[in-house]
Amino acid sequence: MNGNNPHVNMNAMRKFFDKSIIAVAILLVSCESIDESFYSTDHHVVTIDRSQVTSLNCVYLYNTEKKESGWNNSSATANALRVLKDQAHVAGGNAIVIRDIYSSKEYRDGYRLDAAGIYIDVYKCPFDTLNG
């Protein structure tokens, strides 16, 4: 009987331990560390509405759109918005107006991801009024 043989039980335990180590290693490697500052709301470019564009006499620079994926719709939207704000900042803009947002699904490497697309207008505004 195998149940009475301590050598067989040790081999079974060793195999189980080896498989457990591999499973933990795969889990740790596949987990993504999320830096909360990555999704911070602090940015040089702010989101405003059309009435603020008019009241602040903002200058229109350009329009653009970006589609990004994420773990869920919120993270996908945050990813797209961050990229668009970074682009606006590089181009000299300091404000954006969101024209439209849509969500969709993407398939990448056999995985289904949430995706979000955002259409924006980029402006240069005199922010002495807003930032006090």
C-alpha positions as CSV (number, residue, x, y, z in Angstrom):
1,M,0.0,0.0,0.0
2,N,1.3,3.5,-0.9
3,G,-0.4,5.1,2.1
4,N,1.9,3.3,4.5
5,N,5.1,4.0,2.6
6,P,6.7,7.2,4.0
7,H,8.9,7.5,0.9
8,V,5.9,7.7,-1.4
9,N,4.2,10.3,0.9
10,M,7.3,12.5,0.8
11,N,7.4,12.4,-3.0
12,A,3.7,13.4,-3.2
13,M,4.3,16.2,-0.7
14,R,7.4,17.4,-2.7
15,K,5.4,17.4,-6.0
16,F,2.6,19.4,-4.3
17,F,5.1,21.8,-2.8
18,D,6.8,22.3,-6.2
19,K,3.4,22.9,-7.9
20,S,2.4,25.4,-5.2
21,I,5.7,27.4,-5.6
22,I,5.2,27.6,-9.4
23,A,1.5,28.7,-8.9
24,V,2.5,31.4,-6.4
25,A,5.4,32.6,-8.7
26,I,3.0,32.8,-11.7
27,L,0.5,34.7,-9.6
28,L,3.1,37.2,-8.3
29,V,4.5,37.8,-11.8
30,S,1.1,38.3,-13.4
31,C,-0.1,40.8,-10.8
32,E,0.2,44.4,-11.7
33,S,1.3,46.9,-9.1
34,I,-0.9,49.9,-9.3
35,D,0.7,53.2,-8.4
36,E,-2.2,55.4,-7.2
37,S,-0.3,58.6,-8.2
38,F,-0.5,57.3,-11.8
39,Y,-4.3,58.0,-11.7
40,S,-4.0,61.2,-9.7
41,T,-6.4,64.0,-10.5
42,D,-3.6,66.6,-10.2
43,H,-2.5,67.6,-13.7
44,H,-1.4,70.8,-15.4
45,V,-4.3,70.4,-17.8
46,V,-7.8,70.7,-16.4
47,T,-11.2,69.6,-17.7
48,I,-13.6,72.5,-18.2
49,D,-17.0,72.9,-19.9
50,R,-18.0,74.9,-22.9
51,S,-19.4,77.8,-20.8
52,Q,-16.0,78.2,-19.1
53,V,-14.4,78.3,-22.5
54,T,-16.5,81.3,-23.4
55,S,-16.4,83.1,-20.1
56,L,-12.6,82.7,-19.8
57,N,-11.9,83.7,-23.4
58,C,-10.0,80.5,-24.0
59,V,-8.2,80.0,-27.3
60,Y,-9.0,76.9,-29.3
61,L,-5.9,74.9,-30.2
62,Y,-7.0,71.6,-31.8
63,N,-9.2,68.5,-31.3
64,T,-8.2,64.9,-31.0
65,E,-9.2,61.5,-29.7
66,K,-7.7,58.5,-27.9
67,K,-8.7,55.0,-27.2
68,E,-7.1,53.1,-24.3
69,S,-7.8,49.8,-22.6
70,G,-7.9,48.9,-18.9
71,W,-9.0,46.5,-16.3
72,N,-12.5,48.0,-16.3
73,N,-14.3,51.0,-18.0
74,S,-13.1,53.4,-15.3
75,S,-9.4,52.5,-15.6
76,A,-9.7,52.6,-19.4
77,T,-11.2,56.1,-19.3
78,A,-8.6,57.3,-16.8
79,N,-5.8,55.9,-19.0
80,A,-7.2,57.7,-22.1
81,L,-7.8,60.9,-20.3
82,R,-4.2,60.9,-18.8
83,V,-2.7,60.4,-22.3
84,L,-4.8,63.1,-23.8
85,K,-4.0,65.6,-21.0
86,D,-0.3,64.8,-21.4
87,Q,-0.5,65.5,-25.1
88,A,-2.4,68.7,-24.5
89,H,0.3,69.9,-22.0
90,V,3.1,69.1,-24.5
91,A,1.3,71.1,-27.2
92,G,0.9,74.2,-24.9
93,G,-2.7,73.6,-23.9
94,N,-3.9,73.9,-20.3
95,A,-7.6,72.9,-20.6
96,I,-9.7,70.3,-22.4
97,V,-13.4,70.0,-23.1
98,I,-14.7,66.4,-23.4
99,R,-16.8,66.2,-26.5
100,D,-17.7,62.5,-26.4
101,I,-16.8,59.3,-24.6
102,Y,-17.5,55.7,-25.7
103,S,-16.7,52.3,-24.2
104,S,-16.0,49.0,-26.0
105,K,-14.3,45.7,-25.6
106,E,-10.9,44.7,-26.9
107,Y,-9.4,41.3,-27.3
108,R,-5.6,41.0,-26.8
109,D,-3.6,37.8,-26.4
110,G,-6.8,35.9,-25.7
111,Y,-8.0,38.2,-23.0
112,R,-11.0,40.5,-23.1
113,L,-10.3,44.0,-21.9
114,D,-12.5,47.0,-21.4
115,A,-11.6,50.0,-23.6
116,A,-12.7,53.6,-23.7
117,G,-12.4,56.3,-26.3
118,I,-12.5,60.0,-25.6
119,Y,-12.9,62.9,-28.0
120,I,-11.7,66.3,-26.8
121,D,-11.0,69.9,-27.7
122,V,-7.8,71.4,-26.4
123,Y,-7.6,75.1,-25.3
124,K,-5.2,77.6,-23.9
125,C,-6.9,79.5,-21.1
126,P,-5.9,82.4,-18.8
127,F,-6.1,80.5,-15.6
128,D,-5.4,83.3,-13.2
129,T,-9.2,83.4,-12.7
130,L,-9.6,79.6,-12.0
131,N,-6.5,79.0,-9.9
132,G,-6.8,82.0,-7.8
